[in-house]
Amino acid sequence: MRAHAMGAFVAHTGTDVYGPGKVIGTDGDWRRVRFVYFVATVAVGDLRRASPQEEGEVRAWLREKAVRHGGNW
């Protein structure tokens, strides 16, 4: 997998304030990430692959949003 490609589940390397997230866009060395609490643009070097537990949290959050609001989160 390329460095945090579209759809990858990630977390920030330096803080857990963001919560885990899913990459929704790429632009060079930057990734647009839908974190559980908000969307942010983060440098690739500041992201790591999400742990299985973190990925599960994001997947559950995305399912809940899709059920509640419809659409593709």
C-alpha positions in Angstrom: 0.0 0.0 0.0 1.2 3.5 -0.8 1.9 5.8 2.2 -1.6 6.2 3.6 -3.6 5.9 0.3 -7.3 6.8 0.0 -9.4 4.7 2.3 -6.5 3.9 4.7 -7.2 3.9 8.4 -4.7 6.1 10.2 -3.9 7.8 13.5 -1.7 10.8 14.3 1.9 9.9 15.4 2.1 12.6 18.1 -1.3 13.0 19.7 -4.5 11.0 20.2 -6.5 14.3 20.4 -7.6 13.7 16.8 -8.8 10.1 17.4 -8.3 7.6 14.6 -9.5 8.4 11.1 -9.8 7.4 7.4 -7.9 9.1 4.5 -10.4 10.8 2.3 -8.0 12.7 0.0 -4.4 12.9 -1.0 -2.2 15.8 -2.3 1.5 15.1 -2.5 2.8 14.6 1.0 -0.5 15.7 2.6 -3.5 13.6 3.5 -7.1 14.8 4.1 -8.3 12.7 7.0 -11.8 12.3 8.4 -11.0 11.8 12.0 -13.8 10.7 14.4 -14.1 14.3 15.7 -13.3 16.4 12.6 -11.6 16.6 9.2 -8.0 17.8 9.0 -5.1 18.0 6.5 -2.1 16.3 7.9 1.5 15.6 6.6 2.1 12.0 5.7 5.0 11.9 8.2 2.6 12.7 11.0 0.4 9.7 10.4 0.7 6.1 11.2 -1.3 3.0 10.3 -4.3 2.6 12.7 -4.2 -0.3 15.1 -6.9 -2.9 14.7 -8.8 -1.4 17.6 -8.5 2.1 16.2 -9.7 0.9 12.8 -12.7 -0.8 14.5 -13.6 2.4 16.2 -13.6 4.3 12.9 -15.5 1.6 11.1 -18.2 1.6 13.9 -18.4 5.4 13.8 -18.7 5.5 10.0 -21.5 2.8 10.1 -23.4 4.8 12.7 -23.1 8.0 10.7 -24.3 6.2 7.5 -27.3 4.8 9.4 -28.2 8.1 11.0 -27.5 10.4 8.1 -27.3 8.2 5.0 -24.6 8.7 2.3 -21.0 7.7 2.1 -19.0 8.9 5.1 
